[in-house]
Amino acid sequence: MDTTLHDPLVGLVLDGRYRIEERIAVGGMATVYRAVDTRLDRVLALKVMHPALAADAVFVERFIREAKSVARLDHTNVVGVFDQGADGGYVYLAMEYVAGCTLRDVLREQGALPPRAALDILEPVLAALGAAHRAGLVHRDMKPENVLIGDDGRVKVADFGLVRAVGTETTSSTGSVLGTVSYLAPEQIQDGTADQRTDVYACGVLLYEMLTGAKPYDGATPATVLYQHLHEDVPPPSAAVPGMAEELDALVEGAAARDPKARPADAVELLGLLRTVRAALTPAQLDAVPPGAASGRASGADDRTTVLRRGTSADAERTDRLEPHGGGELNRTSRYQVPPDLVRPDDTDATAASSGRGRRGMPRRGVIAVLVALAVLLCGGAVVWYVGAGQFTNVPAVLAIPKARAEQKLHAAGLGVRVTEDYSATVAKGDVISTDPGPGGRIRGNGTVHVVVSRGVRHVDVPKVAGEPLDQARKSVKAAGLTPGTVAQAFSDTVPAGSVVSTDPPGGTPRSTGDAIAFTVSKGKAVSVPSVIGSSVSDAQQKLQGLGLKVRIAGTPVFSDDVPKNAVAQQSPANGQVAQGDTITLTISKGQQLFKVPDVTGQDVDTAKQTLQAAGFKVSVIQLFFTGKVFNEDPAGGSMQPKNTTITLWAR
């Protein structure tokens, strides 16, 4: 049944701009609709706060904070916010509309996903969260419902409704913990605190659910699930999916560790670990179809391509690997052909014909050749064993541990060590950034492992970009090894609109590589908006355009009891400051609205007064005699008059 038929907002136009067409989803704070921006003629999602909550200042503040926080991120994997406003009792956000489904829909339909598909989804999620974390923001409500997968394959993180700046209060006014029970980190449950590691924990649970098709904790009540978060470790995915790669177990274990200090510092660090794990897995491990996957599909990779299409991942090169599993396997197996010298004589007529004997017998020299071949194969097997198993070893995992311990582990495995150093924004000084070969890689037993050790964070000076256009300033910040952060706007009499007024921290300040730099961008010169209400349209236009402002005349005039017909009845904005070049919208007066005066002649005075007052008119009575009957009224009954007009009655 179409529930939108019963929604009073469907079909309305909010704020004179957003025409609501269909209800998409209902949440605890708001309802989301598909709407059309009639001004720009584009489809968008309109998130409207429930009217019962709009009177609560705390909820409204959180709602507006979502708009401001997300609008500053400007990341391809974050659902964008275009506008925020209110219309009567409705407070709304205008957001990017993503046609597609949620990760919850995918898990409900397909169950467990192949590791490659799970990593392909998690990678852009971490990229989005990483941008938020580096900008000093925490999502606090990561769950499959907030991961959107578009019809074009793009993955986007939605619903930053619980987002807060790091270091601010993170519990609600009532002290209740915000978030969704299945994805809450232990520290959120214990004392309501949340930082970047809180989102990392939720992503660890998210990855477990994608790999296994089930949540790590199950209970009849929320209290049971919360208890397990506090007292039990998230189990390894291989416990539910036998044969799953150990690297995936380690990735989930690290991200969903109960101790926040044992987790990656933020989503950027977890993203680096994810890419390291992906590189270490074989195609067979990545494309393994888990037992919890939906049945009836051709292969795990075919499932994956129905979930993610080309362009899903932030790394375009990686999305090229999203090919049908069957085709990929065919390409792989077609490279392994049977050597011609190992084809048996009875395998093909051509071989039999070339022997001169067909299939009937084999000459003595053929028997000798077979014996020699067997001897060669046996010797070859010994050589393969010697070279493969006897002379090679696997590189121990030494990532993110101190150099001395890493060297000790490698030497204990009989391997040599060559150490170089490099800067790292995520690995502590003196700890191992990477090895070549990587963890688990094969190397000759006496080989040398190249170990890269962190020199710590590289410090660079913030570029001096004041006066530059914002796009150029972003490029300068990126080129310096820093991260472009939030963007605020301010008026400026000296800096052109769209150019940078200042940065935080200021240019020339030393900062660690990867740190976020906030920009303040000029809105242009400030103009105080004068009131032109009551003026003629030509006078109003002349006055506003003389200040460098643009003028737009609203399409529909309005009635006004105070402003004469064809004069300016309303203006938006009505006061405050705007930038030169901004548009002021003027609404024209239709004059006073007229109403028909009831004809009360012949009625007694009291009845006549009640009739006229109910119609919105004032009444004056002139009593000539004492019979109390109205014999005349002025203005006359049936005439059209404004509300509150005084109607004089003569009675006798």
JOJORA-V669386 format. One line per field, one symbol per residue. ss: DSSP state (a for helix, b for strand, c for the rest). psi: psi as a letter, one per 40 degrees, with the letter a starting at -180 (. if undefined). A space follows every 10 residues. Layout:
# JOJORA-V669386
ss = ???
psi = ???
This chain:
# JOJORA-V669386
ss = ccaaaacccc ccbbcccbbb bbbbbbcccb bbbbbbbccc cbbbbbbbbc aaaaccaaaa aaaaaaaaaa aaaccccbcc bbbbbbbccb bbbbbccccb bbaaaaaaaa bcccaaaaaa aaaaaaaaaa aaaaccbbcc cccaaabbbb ccccbbbccc cccbbccccc cccccccccc aaaccaaaaa accccaaaaa aaaaaaaaaa aacccccccc caaaaaaaaa acccccaaac cccccaaaaa aaaaacccca aaccccaaaa aaaaaaaaaa ccaaaacccc ccbcccccca aaaaaaaccc cccccaaaac ccccaaaaaa aaaaccccca aaccaaacaa aaaaaccccc cccaaaaaaa aaaaaaaaaa aaaaaaaaaa cbbbcccccc cbaaaaaaaa aacccbbbbb bbcccccccc bbbbbbcccc cbbbcccbbb bbbbccccbb bcccccccba aaaaaaaaac ccbbbbbbbb ccccccccbb bbbbcccccb bbcccbbbbb bbcccbbbcc cccccbaaaa aaaaaacccb bbbccccbcc ccccccbbbb bbccccbbbc ccbbbbbbbc cccbbbcccc cccbaaaaaa aaaacccbbb bbbcccccbb bbbbcccccb bbcccbbbbb bc
psi = iheedehedh eihhfedhhh dihdihaddi hhihihhede fihihhhhih ddedehdddd dddddddddd dedfidehhi hdiiaihbeh hihhihhhhb iiddddddde aiiidddddd dddddddddd dddeefihde fhiddehhhi deeihihigf deiiiheihe iideeihiah deehiddddd eeihaddddd dddddddddd deeiidhhid iddddddddd ehihiidedd gheihddddd dddddfidhd eeiidadddd ddddddddde iiddddehhi deiiieidid ddddeddhih edidhdddee egihdddddd dddeegihid eehidedidd ddddeeebed ahiddddddd dddddddddd dddddddddd eiihhiheif iidddddddd ddeeiihhhi iiihedhihe ihdiihiihe ihiideihhh hhiheahhhi hhigeheiid ddddddddde eihhaihiii ihedhiheih diihiihehh iiieihhiih iheaihhhhi heheiidddd ddddddeeii hhhidhiiih edhiheihdi ihidaaiiih eihhhhhihe aihiihhihe heiidddddd ddddeeiihh hhhdafdehh eiihiiheih iiieihhhhh i.
